[in-house]
Amino acid sequence: MLFSQYPHQLSGGIHQRVLIAMALAGKPDLLIADEPTTALDVTVQAQVLDLINSLVEKLNLSVIMISHDIGAIATVAKLCAVMYKGEIVEQGLTQDILKRPQHQYTKRLLAAVPDINLTPKGLWL
């Protein structure tokens, strides 16, 4: 039973779900999620992002998601802001920023995302 376990006995995904439940206990209008998918495997990341998306719809909840994970931002955010050295350098519709970045930092940030369609050199495939 989950209630009888200590926090160190829970998985990272369960930790995130418990923290989201705790944050929502007071029925806020706004949820601030700081790196909600960090250190979670890809499957659990997708589950947490699906949970956040469903909460937005069901509870009419607004979410500010802080993340370095471009894929997570693309999955959850309709609007985004790119920060560099503590200042917003670009903001707008997420799809516009990801497709047509204007600021040099945003361009470099997006260029750093690995392309899964490339075949790594030097590996036996």
N, CA, C and O atoms as CSV, one atom per row, in Angstrom:
chain,resi,resn,atom,element,x,y,z
A,1,MET,N,N,0.844,-1.176,0.000
A,1,MET,CA,C,0.000,0.000,0.000
A,1,MET,C,C,0.896,1.249,0.000
A,1,MET,O,O,1.865,1.340,0.753
A,2,LEU,N,N,0.550,2.179,-0.845
A,2,LEU,CA,C,1.346,3.387,-1.027
A,2,LEU,C,C,1.426,4.236,0.244
A,2,LEU,O,O,2.464,4.835,0.524
A,3,PHE,N,N,0.348,4.289,1.003
A,3,PHE,CA,C,0.302,5.151,2.179
A,3,PHE,C,C,1.240,4.685,3.289
A,3,PHE,O,O,1.654,5.483,4.130
A,4,SER,N,N,1.572,3.405,3.293
A,4,SER,CA,C,2.436,2.887,4.358
A,4,SER,C,C,3.916,2.956,3.994
A,4,SER,O,O,4.764,2.580,4.802
A,5,GLN,N,N,4.242,3.435,2.779
A,5,GLN,CA,C,5.637,3.503,2.358
A,5,GLN,C,C,6.262,4.845,2.737
A,5,GLN,O,O,5.587,5.869,2.846
A,6,TYR,N,N,7.567,4.796,2.929
A,6,TYR,CA,C,8.334,6.009,3.182
A,6,TYR,C,C,8.675,6.658,1.845
A,6,TYR,O,O,8.711,5.971,0.824
A,7,PRO,N,N,8.929,7.975,1.828
A,7,PRO,CA,C,9.244,8.657,0.565
A,7,PRO,C,C,10.401,8.021,-0.213
A,7,PRO,O,O,10.358,7.968,-1.442
A,8,HIS,N,N,11.429,7.541,0.483
A,8,HIS,CA,C,12.572,6.949,-0.221
A,8,HIS,C,C,12.224,5.616,-0.893
A,8,HIS,O,O,13.006,5.099,-1.691
A,9,GLN,N,N,11.055,5.065,-0.572
A,9,GLN,CA,C,10.625,3.803,-1.166
A,9,GLN,C,C,9.779,4.018,-2.432
A,9,GLN,O,O,9.401,3.056,-3.101
A,10,LEU,N,N,9.492,5.259,-2.746
A,10,LEU,CA,C,8.649,5.563,-3.902
A,10,LEU,C,C,9.498,5.868,-5.126
A,10,LEU,O,O,10.624,6.350,-5.006
A,11,SER,N,N,8.952,5.586,-6.302
A,11,SER,CA,C,9.653,5.900,-7.551
A,11,SER,C,C,9.597,7.399,-7.815
A,11,SER,O,O,8.815,8.124,-7.199
A,12,GLY,N,N,10.438,7.851,-8.738
A,12,GLY,CA,C,10.449,9.268,-9.107
A,12,GLY,C,C,9.116,9.728,-9.664
A,12,GLY,O,O,8.669,10.838,-9.377
A,13,GLY,N,N,8.477,8.879,-10.460
A,13,GLY,CA,C,7.176,9.226,-11.027
A,13,GLY,C,C,6.098,9.388,-9.964
A,13,GLY,O,O,5.273,10.299,-10.036
A,14,ILE,N,N,6.112,8.498,-8.978
A,14,ILE,CA,C,5.153,8.609,-7.876
A,14,ILE,C,C,5.447,9.863,-7.070
A,14,ILE,O,O,4.518,10.553,-6.650
A,15,HIS,N,N,6.723,10.173,-6.845
A,15,HIS,CA,C,7.094,11.420,-6.147
A,15,HIS,C,C,6.466,12.621,-6.849
A,15,HIS,O,O,5.848,13.472,-6.210
A,16,GLN,N,N,6.629,12.680,-8.167
A,16,GLN,CA,C,6.086,13.816,-8.921
A,16,GLN,C,C,4.574,13.884,-8.787
A,16,GLN,O,O,4.020,14.966,-8.593
A,17,ARG,N,N,3.904,12.756,-8.885
A,17,ARG,CA,C,2.436,12.743,-8.764
A,17,ARG,C,C,1.985,13.193,-7.377
A,17,ARG,O,O,1.011,13.933,-7.243
A,18,VAL,N,N,2.701,12.740,-6.347
A,18,VAL,CA,C,2.365,13.149,-4.970
A,18,VAL,C,C,2.562,14.653,-4.815
A,18,VAL,O,O,1.722,15.331,-4.224
A,19,LEU,N,N,3.665,15.177,-5.342
A,19,LEU,CA,C,3.920,16.612,-5.237
A,19,LEU,C,C,2.872,17.427,-5.992
A,19,LEU,O,O,2.447,18.484,-5.524
A,20,ILE,N,N,2.458,16.938,-7.155
A,20,ILE,CA,C,1.396,17.626,-7.901
A,20,ILE,C,C,0.101,17.599,-7.101
A,20,ILE,O,O,-0.598,18.609,-7.017
A,21,ALA,N,N,-0.223,16.455,-6.514
A,21,ALA,CA,C,-1.447,16.352,-5.695
A,21,ALA,C,C,-1.382,17.301,-4.503
A,21,ALA,O,O,-2.372,17.953,-4.171
A,22,MET,N,N,-0.213,17.379,-3.858
A,22,MET,CA,C,-0.065,18.292,-2.724
A,22,MET,C,C,-0.242,19.742,-3.165
A,22,MET,O,O,-0.886,20.538,-2.482
A,23,ALA,N,N,0.339,20.071,-4.318
A,23,ALA,CA,C,0.235,21.445,-4.823
A,23,ALA,C,C,-1.203,21.804,-5.168
A,23,ALA,O,O,-1.601,22.963,-5.050
A,24,LEU,N,N,-1.981,20.819,-5.593
A,24,LEU,CA,C,-3.363,21.082,-5.997
A,24,LEU,C,C,-4.361,20.981,-4.843
A,24,LEU,O,O,-5.534,21.311,-5.014
A,25,ALA,N,N,-3.910,20.532,-3.678
A,25,ALA,CA,C,-4.809,20.335,-2.539
A,25,ALA,C,C,-5.529,21.622,-2.146
A,25,ALA,O,O,-6.678,21.580,-1.708
A,26,GLY,N,N,-4.869,22.751,-2.299
A,26,GLY,CA,C,-5.483,24.033,-1.946
A,26,GLY,C,C,-6.310,24.636,-3.070
A,26,GLY,O,O,-6.758,25.777,-2.962
A,27,LYS,N,N,-6.516,23.893,-4.140
A,27,LYS,CA,C,-7.301,24.318,-5.302
A,27,LYS,C,C,-6.820,25.652,-5.886
A,27,LYS,O,O,-7.597,26.599,-6.007
A,28,PRO,N,N,-5.547,25.714,-6.243
A,28,PRO,CA,C,-5.022,26.964,-6.814
A,28,PRO,C,C,-5.492,27.151,-8.253
A,28,PRO,O,O,-5.926,26.199,-8.900
A,29,ASP,N,N,-5.403,28.366,-8.740
A,29,ASP,CA,C,-5.688,28.661,-10.145
A,29,ASP,C,C,-4.436,28.491,-10.995
A,29,ASP,O,O,-4.516,28.355,-12.216
A,30,LEU,N,N,-3.269,28.500,-10.331
A,30,LEU,CA,C,-1.985,28.456,-11.026
A,30,LEU,C,C,-1.077,27.414,-10.378
A,30,LEU,O,O,-0.922,27.382,-9.157
A,31,LEU,N,N,-0.480,26.561,-11.213
A,31,LEU,CA,C,0.499,25.580,-10.762
A,31,LEU,C,C,1.849,25.970,-11.360
A,31,LEU,O,O,1.965,26.141,-12.573
A,32,ILE,N,N,2.862,26.111,-10.517
A,32,ILE,CA,C,4.215,26.377,-11.005
A,32,ILE,C,C,4.993,25.068,-10.896
A,32,ILE,O,O,5.236,24.557,-9.803
A,33,ALA,N,N,5.377,24.543,-12.056
A,33,ALA,CA,C,6.081,23.265,-12.120
A,33,ALA,C,C,7.519,23.530,-12.561
A,33,ALA,O,O,7.773,23.850,-13.723
A,34,ASP,N,N,8.446,23.395,-11.631
A,34,ASP,CA,C,9.857,23.649,-11.910
A,34,ASP,C,C,10.540,22.325,-12.227
A,34,ASP,O,O,10.747,21.502,-11.335
A,35,GLU,N,N,10.889,22.118,-13.485
A,35,GLU,CA,C,11.543,20.899,-13.970
A,35,GLU,C,C,10.774,19.643,-13.528
A,35,GLU,O,O,11.346,18.775,-12.868
A,36,PRO,N,N,9.486,19.538,-13.883
A,36,PRO,CA,C,8.680,18.416,-13.395
A,36,PRO,C,C,9.067,17.051,-13.952
A,36,PRO,O,O,8.640,16.032,-13.411
A,37,THR,N,N,9.860,17.002,-15.014
A,37,THR,CA,C,10.204,15.706,-15.610
A,37,THR,C,C,11.678,15.352,-15.465
A,37,THR,O,O,12.127,14.342,-16.008
A,38,THR,N,N,12.433,16.165,-14.744
A,38,THR,CA,C,13.860,15.904,-14.565
A,38,THR,C,C,14.068,14.585,-13.824
A,38,THR,O,O,13.384,14.295,-12.842
A,39,ALA,N,N,15.021,13.795,-14.310
A,39,ALA,CA,C,15.434,12.527,-13.692
A,39,ALA,C,C,14.380,11.433,-13.783
A,39,ALA,O,O,14.451,10.443,-13.054
A,40,LEU,N,N,13.403,11.598,-14.670
A,40,LEU,CA,C,12.407,10.552,-14.884
A,40,LEU,C,C,12.681,9.892,-16.227
A,40,LEU,O,O,13.155,10.542,-17.159
A,41,ASP,N,N,12.383,8.594,-16.326
A,41,ASP,CA,C,12.587,7.951,-17.621
A,41,ASP,C,C,11.525,8.449,-18.599
A,41,ASP,O,O,10.526,9.045,-18.197
A,42,VAL,N,N,11.750,8.201,-19.868
A,42,VAL,CA,C,10.925,8.783,-20.932
A,42,VAL,C,C,9.447,8.415,-20.779
A,42,VAL,O,O,8.576,9.258,-20.993
A,43,THR,N,N,9.163,7.180,-20.415
A,43,THR,CA,C,7.776,6.743,-20.257
A,43,THR,C,C,7.089,7.491,-19.124
A,43,THR,O,O,5.955,7.944,-19.275
A,44,VAL,N,N,7.762,7.620,-18.007
A,44,VAL,CA,C,7.190,8.315,-16.849
A,44,VAL,C,C,7.083,9.812,-17.146
A,44,VAL,O,O,6.127,10.458,-16.718
A,45,GLN,N,N,8.052,10.367,-17.874
A,45,GLN,CA,C,7.961,11.774,-18.288
A,45,GLN,C,C,6.663,12.010,-19.061
A,45,GLN,O,O,5.939,12.970,-18.796
A,46,ALA,N,N,6.380,11.135,-20.007
A,46,ALA,CA,C,5.166,11.270,-20.812
A,46,ALA,C,C,3.924,11.183,-19.932
A,46,ALA,O,O,2.965,11.922,-20.156
A,47,GLN,N,N,3.918,10.308,-18.947
A,47,GLN,CA,C,2.776,10.176,-18.044
A,47,GLN,C,C,2.570,11.441,-17.212
A,47,GLN,O,O,1.438,11.892,-17.033
A,48,VAL,N,N,3.656,12.007,-16.709
A,48,VAL,CA,C,3.560,13.235,-15.905
A,48,VAL,C,C,3.055,14.394,-16.775
A,48,VAL,O,O,2.211,15.175,-16.336
A,49,LEU,N,N,3.569,14.506,-18.003
A,49,LEU,CA,C,3.108,15.569,-18.911
A,49,LEU,C,C,1.644,15.375,-19.284
A,49,LEU,O,O,0.895,16.347,-19.377
A,50,ASP,N,N,1.227,14.123,-19.498
A,50,ASP,CA,C,-0.191,13.846,-19.764
A,50,ASP,C,C,-1.048,14.245,-18.569
A,50,ASP,O,O,-2.133,14.801,-18.736
A,51,LEU,N,N,-0.559,13.959,-17.364
A,51,LEU,CA,C,-1.277,14.339,-16.151
A,51,LEU,C,C,-1.432,15.856,-16.072
A,51,LEU,O,O,-2.520,16.355,-15.787
A,52,ILE,N,N,-0.362,16.578,-16.321
A,52,ILE,CA,C,-0.421,18.044,-16.285
A,52,ILE,C,C,-1.413,18.559,-17.321
A,52,ILE,O,O,-2.223,19.437,-17.023
A,53,ASN,N,N,-1.355,18.020,-18.536
A,53,ASN,CA,C,-2.296,18.440,-19.585
A,53,ASN,C,C,-3.735,18.150,-19.200
A,53,ASN,O,O,-4.614,18.975,-19.448
A,54,SER,N,N,-3.996,16.997,-18.600
A,54,SER,CA,C,-5.375,16.671,-18.210
A,54,SER,C,C,-5.862,17.566,-17.067
A,54,SER,O,O,-7.040,17.922,-17.014
A,55,LEU,N,N,-4.960,17.928,-16.157
A,55,LEU,CA,C,-5.338,18.826,-15.066
A,55,LEU,C,C,-5.673,20.218,-15.590
A,55,LEU,O,O,-6.591,20.870,-15.092
A,56,VAL,N,N,-4.932,20.668,-16.588
A,56,VAL,CA,C,-5.209,21.974,-17.202
A,56,VAL,C,C,-6.636,21.988,-17.738
A,56,VAL,O,O,-7.377,22.949,-17.532
A,57,GLU,N,N,-7.011,20.916,-18.425
A,57,GLU,CA,C,-8.349,20.849,-19.020
A,57,GLU,C,C,-9.436,20.643,-17.972
A,57,GLU,O,O,-10.439,21.358,-17.977
A,58,LYS,N,N,-9.255,19.681,-17.076
A,58,LYS,CA,C,-10.295,19.326,-16.107
A,58,LYS,C,C,-10.532,20.412,-15.063
A,58,LYS,O,O,-11.670,20.664,-14.669
A,59,LEU,N,N,-9.446,21.056,-14.616
A,59,LEU,CA,C,-9.549,22.022,-13.519
A,59,LEU,C,C,-9.479,23.466,-13.981
A,59,LEU,O,O,-9.504,24.387,-13.165
A,60,ASN,N,N,-9.390,23.665,-15.299
A,60,ASN,CA,C,-9.211,25.012,-15.839
A,60,ASN,C,C,-8.014,25.683,-15.158
A,60,ASN,O,O,-8.076,26.835,-14.728
A,61,LEU,N,N,-6.941,24.927,-15.081
A,61,LEU,CA,C,-5.741,25.309,-14.353
A,61,LEU,C,C,-4.740,25.959,-15.296
A,61,LEU,O,O,-4.573,25.518,-16.433
A,62,SER,N,N,-4.085,26.991,-14.830
A,62,SER,CA,C,-2.968,27.574,-15.567
A,62,SER,C,C,-1.675,26.996,-15.010
A,62,SER,O,O,-1.561,26.762,-13.807
A,63,VAL,N,N,-0.703,26.766,-15.886
A,63,VAL,CA,C,0.567,26.180,-15.463
A,63,VAL,C,C,1.711,27.029,-15.994
A,63,VAL,O,O,1.745,27.388,-17.170
A,64,ILE,N,N,2.642,27.340,-15.111
A,64,ILE,CA,C,3.927,27.894,-15.522
A,64,ILE,C,C,4.908,26.747,-15.369
A,64,ILE,O,O,5.160,26.271,-14.261
A,65,MET,N,N,5.456,26.311,-16.487
A,65,MET,CA,C,6.400,25.194,-16.455
A,65,MET,C,C,7.795,25.713,-16.766
A,65,MET,O,O,8.035,26.312,-17.814
A,66,ILE,N,N,8.702,25.472,-15.842
A,66,ILE,CA,C,10.091,25.882,-16.001
A,66,ILE,C,C,10.868,24.622,-16.371
A,66,ILE,O,O,10.865,23.641,-15.628
A,67,SER,N,N,11.531,24.658,-17.522
A,67,SER,CA,C,12.219,23.448,-17.958
A,67,SER,C,C,13.296,23.752,-18.984
A,67,SER,O,O,13.217,24.729,-19.729
A,68,HIS,N,N,14.314,22.883,-19.002
A,68,HIS,CA,C,15.325,22.903,-20.050
A,68,HIS,C,C,14.959,21.898,-21.134
A,68,HIS,O,O,15.625,21.824,-22.167
A,69,ASP,N,N,13.904,21.127,-20.903
A,69,ASP,CA,C,13.497,20.056,-21.808
A,69,ASP,C,C,12.584,20.622,-22.894
A,69,ASP,O,O,11.401,20.866,-22.661
A,70,ILE,N,N,13.150,20.825,-24.082
A,70,ILE,CA,C,12.405,21.419,-25.193
A,70,ILE,C,C,11.202,20.554,-25.556
A,70,ILE,O,O,10.129,21.076,-25.861
A,71,GLY,N,N,11.378,19.235,-25.524
A,71,GLY,CA,C,10.272,18.330,-25.842
A,71,GLY,C,C,9.118,18.472,-24.870
A,71,GLY,O,O,7.957,18.448,-25.278
A,72,ALA,N,N,9.420,18.619,-23.588
A,72,ALA,CA,C,8.371,18.798,-22.583
A,72,ALA,C,C,7.638,20.111,-22.794
A,72,ALA,O,O,6.413,20.168,-22.684
A,73,ILE,N,N,8.383,21.162,-23.096
A,73,ILE,CA,C,7.764,22.466,-23.358
A,73,ILE,C,C,6.846,22.373,-24.574
A,73,ILE,O,O,5.730,22.890,-24.559
A,74,ALA,N,N,7.326,21.709,-25.625
A,74,ALA,CA,C,6.526,21.571,-26.842
A,74,ALA,C,C,5.252,20.778,-26.587
A,74,ALA,O,O,4.234,21.018,-27.235
A,75,THR,N,N,5.296,19.840,-25.655
A,75,THR,CA,C,4.146,19.000,-25.341
A,75,THR,C,C,3.092,19.735,-24.516
A,75,THR,O,O,1.896,19.510,-24.704
A,76,VAL,N,N,3.516,20.601,-23.615
A,76,VAL,CA,C,2.604,21.204,-22.646
A,76,VAL,C,C,2.241,22.648,-22.955
A,76,VAL,O,O,1.088,23.043,-22.780
A,77,ALA,N,N,3.194,23.435,-23.406
A,77,ALA,CA,C,3.018,24.891,-23.436
A,77,ALA,C,C,2.440,25.412,-24.751
A,77,ALA,O,O,2.915,25.072,-25.835
A,78,LYS,N,N,1.416,26.235,-24.631
A,78,LYS,CA,C,0.896,26.963,-25.792
A,78,LYS,C,C,1.716,28.229,-26.017
A,78,LYS,O,O,1.953,28.647,-27.150
A,79,LEU,N,N,2.137,28.821,-24.914
A,79,LEU,CA,C,2.985,30.019,-24.941
A,79,LEU,C,C,4.276,29.695,-24.216
A,79,LEU,O,O,4.284,28.905,-23.272
A,80,CYS,N,N,5.366,30.303,-24.655
A,80,CYS,CA,C,6.609,30.104,-23.918
A,80,CYS,C,C,7.454,31.363,-23.949
A,80,CYS,O,O,7.287,32.242,-24.795
A,81,ALA,N,N,8.354,31.412,-23.007
A,81,ALA,CA,C,9.322,32.498,-22.931
A,81,ALA,C,C,10.691,31.855,-22.785
A,81,ALA,O,O,10.862,30.912,-22.011
A,82,VAL,N,N,11.654,32.359,-23.519
A,82,VAL,CA,C,13.033,31.872,-23.446
A,82,VAL,C,C,13.817,32.882,-22.619
A,82,VAL,O,O,13.803,34.081,-22.896
A,83,MET,N,N,14.499,32.375,-21.603
A,83,MET,CA,C,15.291,33.245,-20.751
A,83,MET,C,C,16.772,33.001,-20.974
A,83,MET,O,O,17.211,31.868,-21.171
A,84,TYR,N,N,17.525,34.077,-20.939
A,84,TYR,CA,C,18.983,34.015,-21.052
A,84,TYR,C,C,19.552,35.003,-20.044
A,84,TYR,O,O,19.229,36.190,-20.069
A,85,LYS,N,N,20.398,34.500,-19.163
A,85,LYS,CA,C,21.006,35.314,-18.112
A,85,LYS,C,C,19.955,36.064,-17.288
A,85,LYS,O,O,20.128,37.234,-16.948
A,86,GLY,N,N,18.857,35.355,-16.976
A,86,GLY,CA,C,17.833,35.912,-16.111
A,86,GLY,C,C,16.856,36.871,-16.760
A,86,GLY,O,O,16.016,37.450,-16.071
A,87,GLU,N,N,16.944,37.050,-18.060
A,87,GLU,CA,C,16.035,37.966,-18.756
A,87,GLU,C,C,15.330,37.243,-19.896
A,87,GLU,O,O,15.910,36.373,-20.546
A,88,ILE,N,N,14.083,37.607,-20.129
A,88,ILE,CA,C,13.333,37.038,-21.241
A,88,ILE,C,C,13.854,37.662,-22.528
A,88,ILE,O,O,13.834,38.882,-22.695
A,89,VAL,N,N,14.325,36.798,-23.442
A,89,VAL,CA,C,14.869,37.288,-24.707
A,89,VAL,C,C,13.908,37.035,-25.872
A,89,VAL,O,O,14.043,37.624,-26.944
A,90,GLU,N,N,12.929,36.142,-25.638
A,90,GLU,CA,C,11.970,35.842,-26.689
A,90,GLU,C,C,10.742,35.223,-26.046
A,90,GLU,O,O,10.853,34.423,-25.116
A,91,GLN,N,N,9.568,35.599,-26.547
A,91,GLN,CA,C,8.340,35.006,-26.029
A,91,GLN,C,C,7.271,35.025,-27.106
A,91,GLN,O,O,7.293,35.851,-28.018
A,92,GLY,N,N,6.336,34.097,-26.979
A,92,GLY,CA,C,5.254,34.019,-27.953
A,92,GLY,C,C,4.664,32.624,-27.974
A,92,GLY,O,O,4.834,31.851,-27.031
A,93,LEU,N,N,3.964,32.305,-29.065
A,93,LEU,CA,C,3.413,30.966,-29.229
A,93,LEU,C,C,4.559,29.964,-29.310
A,93,LEU,O,O,5.534,30.182,-30.029
A,94,THR,N,N,4.440,28.880,-28.579
A,94,THR,CA,C,5.502,27.876,-28.536
A,94,THR,C,C,5.849,27.379,-29.935
A,94,THR,O,O,7.023,27.285,-30.292
A,95,GLN,N,N,4.831,27.063,-30.719
A,95,GLN,CA,C,5.097,26.536,-32.062
A,95,GLN,C,C,5.847,27.535,-32.933
A,95,GLN,O,O,6.688,27.142,-33.741
A,96,ASP,N,N,5.552,28.819,-32.778
A,96,ASP,CA,C,6.259,29.844,-33.555
A,96,ASP,C,C,7.722,29.949,-33.138
A,96,ASP,O,O,8.616,30.049,-33.979
A,97,ILE,N,N,7.950,29.925,-31.838
A,97,ILE,CA,C,9.320,30.041,-31.336
A,97,ILE,C,C,10.147,28.821,-31.735
A,97,ILE,O,O,11.318,28.953,-32.093
A,98,LEU,N,N,9.544,27.634,-31.673
A,98,LEU,CA,C,10.283,26.428,-32.028
A,98,LEU,C,C,10.548,26.331,-33.529
A,98,LEU,O,O,11.578,25.801,-33.946
A,99,LYS,N,N,9.627,26.839,-34.334
A,99,LYS,CA,C,9.795,26.767,-35.793
A,99,LYS,C,C,10.595,27.934,-36.356
A,99,LYS,O,O,11.361,27.771,-37.306
A,100,ARG,N,N,10.411,29.114,-35.763
A,100,ARG,CA,C,11.061,30.317,-36.280
A,100,ARG,C,C,11.662,31.152,-35.152
A,100,ARG,O,O,11.194,32.257,-34.879
A,101,PRO,N,N,12.696,30.628,-34.496
A,101,PRO,CA,C,13.303,31.400,-33.406
A,101,PRO,C,C,13.930,32.684,-33.937
A,101,PRO,O,O,14.519,32.699,-35.018
A,102,GLN,N,N,13.797,33.750,-33.171
A,102,GLN,CA,C,14.319,35.054,-33.584
A,102,GLN,C,C,15.625,35.407,-32.891
A,102,GLN,O,O,16.523,35.978,-33.509
A,103,HIS,N,N,15.733,35.075,-31.622
A,103,HIS,CA,C,16.917,35.456,-30.844
A,103,HIS,C,C,18.032,34.432,-31.051
A,103,HIS,O,O,17.773,33.236,-31.188
A,104,GLN,N,N,19.252,34.907,-31.074
A,104,GLN,CA,C,20.408,34.036,-31.305
A,104,GLN,C,C,20.505,32.942,-30.243
A,104,GLN,O,O,20.843,31.804,-30.568
A,105,TYR,N,N,20.218,33.261,-28.989
A,105,TYR,CA,C,20.288,32.249,-27.935
A,105,TYR,C,C,19.264,31.146,-28.178
A,105,TYR,O,O,19.578,29.967,-28.016
A,106,THR,N,N,18.058,31.509,-28.561
A,106,THR,CA,C,17.021,30.515,-28.849
A,106,THR,C,C,17.457,29.624,-30.000
A,106,THR,O,O,17.252,28.411,-29.957
A,107,LYS,N,N,18.051,30.204,-31.018
A,107,LYS,CA,C,18.542,29.412,-32.153
A,107,LYS,C,C,19.597,28.413,-31.704
A,107,LYS,O,O,19.577,27.255,-32.120
A,108,ARG,N,N,20.519,28.859,-30.856
A,108,ARG,CA,C,21.570,27.961,-30.350
A,108,ARG,C,C,20.986,26.880,-29.446
A,108,ARG,O,O,21.413,25.726,-29.491
A,109,LEU,N,N,20.014,27.257,-28.631
A,109,LEU,CA,C,19.355,26.307,-27.737
A,109,LEU,C,C,18.687,25.191,-28.542
A,109,LEU,O,O,18.834,24.013,-28.218
A,110,LEU,N,N,17.960,25.564,-29.581
A,110,LEU,CA,C,17.274,24.576,-30.404
A,110,LEU,C,C,18.262,23.745,-31.218
A,110,LEU,O,O,18.011,22.566,-31.471
A,111,ALA,N,N,19.360,24.331,-31.625
A,111,ALA,CA,C,20.377,23.597,-32.380
A,111,ALA,C,C,21.065,22.542,-31.510
A,111,ALA,O,O,21.626,21.579,-32.031
A,112,ALA,N,N,21.023,22.719,-30.198
A,112,ALA,CA,C,21.671,21.786,-29.279
A,112,ALA,C,C,20.836,20.533,-29.027
A,112,ALA,O,O,21.333,19.569,-28.444
A,113,VAL,N,N,19.577,20.532,-29.456
A,113,VAL,CA,C,18.718,19.362,-29.261
A,113,VAL,C,C,19.167,18.274,-30.240
A,113,VAL,O,O,19.231,18.515,-31.446
A,114,PRO,N,N,19.478,17.074,-29.727
A,114,PRO,CA,C,19.952,16.008,-30.616
A,114,PRO,C,C,18.889,15.604,-31.638
A,114,PRO,O,O,17.694,15.607,-31.342
A,115,ASP,N,N,19.333,15.265,-32.823
A,115,ASP,CA,C,18.446,14.781,-33.879
A,115,ASP,C,C,18.443,13.258,-33.829
A,115,ASP,O,O,19.457,12.628,-34.130
A,116,ILE,N,N,17.324,12.667,-33.453
A,116,ILE,CA,C,17.274,11.211,-33.305
A,116,ILE,C,C,17.298,10.492,-34.651
A,116,ILE,O,O,17.434,9.270,-34.695
A,117,ASN,N,N,17.167,11.232,-35.739
A,117,ASN,CA,C,17.193,10.612,-37.060
A,117,ASN,C,C,18.609,10.409,-37.582
A,117,ASN,O,O,18.800,9.733,-38.593
A,118,LEU,N,N,19.602,10.980,-36.914
A,118,LEU,CA,C,20.985,10.820,-37.344
A,118,LEU,C,C,21.554,9.509,-36.831
A,118,LEU,O,O,21.242,9.088,-35.716
A,119,THR,N,N,22.380,8.865,-37.632
A,119,THR,CA,C,23.048,7.645,-37.207
A,119,THR,C,C,24.383,8.033,-36.584
A,119,THR,O,O,25.201,8.681,-37.237
A,120,PRO,N,N,24.619,7.644,-35.321
A,120,PRO,CA,C,25.887,7.984,-34.676
A,120,PRO,C,C,27.059,7.332,-35.395
A,120,PRO,O,O,26.973,6.179,-35.819
A,121,LYS,N,N,28.137,8.059,-35.530
A,121,LYS,CA,C,29.337,7.517,-36.181
A,121,LYS,C,C,30.120,6.694,-35.168
A,121,LYS,O,O,30.184,7.029,-33.985
A,122,GLY,N,N,30.705,5.622,-35.652
A,122,GLY,CA,C,31.564,4.812,-34.808
A,122,GLY,C,C,30.813,3.771,-33.990
A,122,GLY,O,O,31.440,3.054,-33.211
A,123,LEU,N,N,29.512,3.660,-34.134
A,123,LEU,CA,C,28.761,2.636,-33.412
A,123,LEU,C,C,28.441,1.490,-34.357
A,123,LEU,O,O,28.311,1.686,-35.565
A,124,TRP,N,N,28.315,0.308,-33.804
A,124,TRP,CA,C,27.977,-0.862,-34.624
A,124,TRP,C,C,26.461,-0.944,-34.724
A,124,TRP,O,O,25.784,-1.328,-33.771
A,125,LEU,N,N,25.946,-0.583,-35.873
A,125,LEU,CA,C,24.494,-0.650,-36.068
A,125,LEU,C,C,24.153,-1.571,-37.212
A,125,LEU,O,O,22.978,-1.754,-37.528
